[in-house]
């Protein structure tokens, strides 16, 4: 329904991809601001951040759908399909890290998130195909962050100070590392299987 309405407009897939980055930027800013805000203001920022994280995901979904349904695929579409995702990951995760005062965790989570995407693309280049498996693929990371943001609203009830979001960053780091390893092993397995088939 939404993709058809978008396809009926003059909006391009690349513009939708760019809008996803803007949503991620504002989400990261909300997470950052929530770290220095209390009361209803903090709750509002966390709710807005959670909503914008989901909007970012929807933009990532609709850009491809509009490209197909409206026939608006562009020569640079492959770039806009991938690059905004990496920027969006970085903006959201670093915003969380700034808000909880753990920049090192933010950079680590960003690095491992990038690694999962790199290994996926490596699989394509090696002829092993794209692997979108988890346990901490993009949709899993964003679901975790959304849940953590909403749950963090209740932290003042037990005098919490960002521990839920810190835990979410650790889960992303560990889960993304496992995801990258799992995808890497699959690539190696596929390539070895192909080599055996080709060997007379």
C-alpha positions, 0 to 999 in steps of 0.5 A, a space after each residue: 500500500 505505502 510502496 504503491 503510493 510512493 511509486 505514484 509520486 515523483 519520489 525517487 528510491 535514492 531520495 527515500 534512502 537519503 530520508 532514511 539517513 536523516 531519520 537515523 541522524 535525528 534518532 542518534 541525536 535523540 539518543 544523545 540528548 536523552 543522556 542529559 535529559 530527565 523526566 518526561 523530556 527523556 521519555 519523549 526523546 527515547 520514544 522518538 528515537 525508537 520511532 525514527 529507528 523504525 522509520 529508517 528501516 521502512 525507508 530501507 525497505 521502500 527504496 527497493 520496492 519503489 525502484 522495482 514497482 515504479 521502474 525507477 532504478 538508477 545507475 547509482 542505485 547500488 551505491 544508495 542501497 548500501 552506503 546510507 545503511 552504513 551511515 545510518 548504523 553509525 549515526 544511531 549506534 554512536 548516538 546511543 554511545 554518546 548518550 550513555 557516555 561509552 564512546 568506545 562501545 559505540 565505535 566497537 559496535 559500529 565496527 562489528 556492524 560494518 563487518 557483518 555487511 562487509 562479509 555479506 558483500 564479500 560472499 557476493 564477490 566470491 560467488 557464494 551469494 548474499 547471506 543475510 543471516 543473524 543473529 545480529 543482522 541489520 533488522 535484528 540490531 534495529 529491533 534490539 535498539 528499539 526495544 532497549 529504547 522503550 525499556 529504558 524509559 522505565 529506568 528511573 523506576 529503579 534508578 537506572 542510568 543507561 544500563 539497558 542501552 549499554 547492554 544493548 551495545 554489548 549485545 550488538 558487539 557480541 552478536 555482530 561478531 558471531 554473525 560475521 564469523 557465521 557468514 565467513 564460515 558459510 562462504 568458506 564452506 560454499 567455496 570448498 563445496 564448489 571446488 570439490 564439484 569442479 574437481 574431476 
